[in-house]
Amino acid sequence: MGRHMHGETVEDIRVQECKISNFSTEWLALREPVDAASRNVELTARLLEWREQLDTLAALDLASGTGANFRFLAPLLGGEQHWRLVDHDPALLAQGNSGSSNAFWQVERQCLNLVDWESLDFQSVQLVTASALIDLVSADWLGQLAQHCRVAQAVVFIVLSYDGTIVWEPALEGDERVRGWINRHQRTDKGFGPALGPRAAPEFGKMLERLDYQVELCPSPWRLEPEQITLQATLLAGWITAVREIAPDATDWLDQWAARRRDLIESGNSRLTVGHWDLLALRSREADLLP
């Protein structure tokens, strides 16, 4: 797994052929606590049951950003752990840290384009994990990921994949129209081929089942309250941009809808639910050994 050191000071950042990320550090920091609160508790517990069978755990975290997925999982998984955090943005990798020190954790940060399968090493990996990734990738990319996981005989834990659900309270005329355009935008090419968008988690589950995995798919929705003004406003702004990109003639009605939504958010009268899936896939023989 390359050079390792103990604790949060580990830095093994490879900067060759890295691109600039579309995800800012500020956005990732804003969503991190909401992601943590939204994860499916039962599915996380199932992962911890599986981890108890192992001594040292070797984990590969894809599209890791600043390391939020690692920061959430490592303290729960416990014991000796080797993590490889892979992202295409060196700035995000450089700004990440473990969140707490632990002499039993070894962390490597690798800057790599995730379409470069030849450089993405799955050897000796026991857990492949990612957060908020697979709705951005194509069926072909997910098929290759499933095959690599199978060859490695790795457990797969993919969380917070968008499922197509956006529900505002109070409802406004235009909500469903906007959601439809957003979901269409989700299926455009994000650099991995035409994205599966909301279909990604169920489709990936089927791929893994065909490779002798037992798959559990559970909801992990964001439920944003009126006081979460900044996150709601940030999502609204991003969605407006997405709709304009894919429906440039939508300006008049979109501006009116957005103004009403913005007023509700800023006045503390808006709630928002955004649906996600968490997915856990165990090799069949491993699943049979769990309670």
C-alpha positions, 0 to 999 in steps of 0.5 A: 500500500505504499509508505505509511505512518501512524496517526493523522500526520500521514501524507502520501499525496501523488499529484501527477495528472490530477484535475481541479475538483468541482467540489469546494472544501466549503461545500464538503464541510457544510454537508459533512455533519448532515451526511453523518446524521443521515447515514442508515444506522442499521446498515452501519451496524451490519458493517460493524458486525462484519468488521468484528471478524477481522484483525487488521482492516484494509479499506479503500475510500473512493472519491474521498475528498477531504476524508469525511467518510474516513472520519466517520467510519474509522472511530466506529470500526476500531482496531488496527486499520489501513486506509487508502483515500483516493481522489482526483483533487490534490487540494482536497486531499491536502486539506483533509485530516483524520479528525482525531489521532489513533496510533492504530490507523495508517492512512495513505492519500492518493491523487488519482483519476478514478477512470484510471483503473490500471493505477487503482490498486484493489490488491489486499483491500477488504473494504471498498467504500465511497460516499456521494459518488456512484450517482455521478458515474456510468453503468460501465464504470460501476460494472468495472467497480463491481468486478474489481470488488469481486476479484478482491473479495472485498465488502462494499459499503457505498453511502449517500447516493442520491435517489431522485427524491426532493421534497420541499415544505411548504410545497410550491407549484414548480417543485416537481418541474424543477425536480424533473430537470435536476434528475435529468441533469443528474444523468449527464456525463460527469466525467465517467460517461452518462451518469446513472443518477438516481438509478445508480444504487439499485443498479449497482446492487443488482450488479453485485448480486450477480457476482454472488454478493448479498446486498442490502439497500436502505434509505438515508435521507437528508432532512433539513430543518428551517434553521439549516438556512445555509445548506438549503440556500446552497442546494437551491443555488446549485439546482437553479444552475443545473436547471439553467444548464439543461433547460436554458429556456426555463428562465421566466418560470424558474426565476419566479419559483426560485425567488419564492423558495429563497424567501421561504428559506431566508425567513426560516419557513422551509424544510427540505428532504433529499433522498439517498440510499446506503448500500452494503454488499457482503460476499454470500459466505460472509453474510451467512456468518453474521447474525 
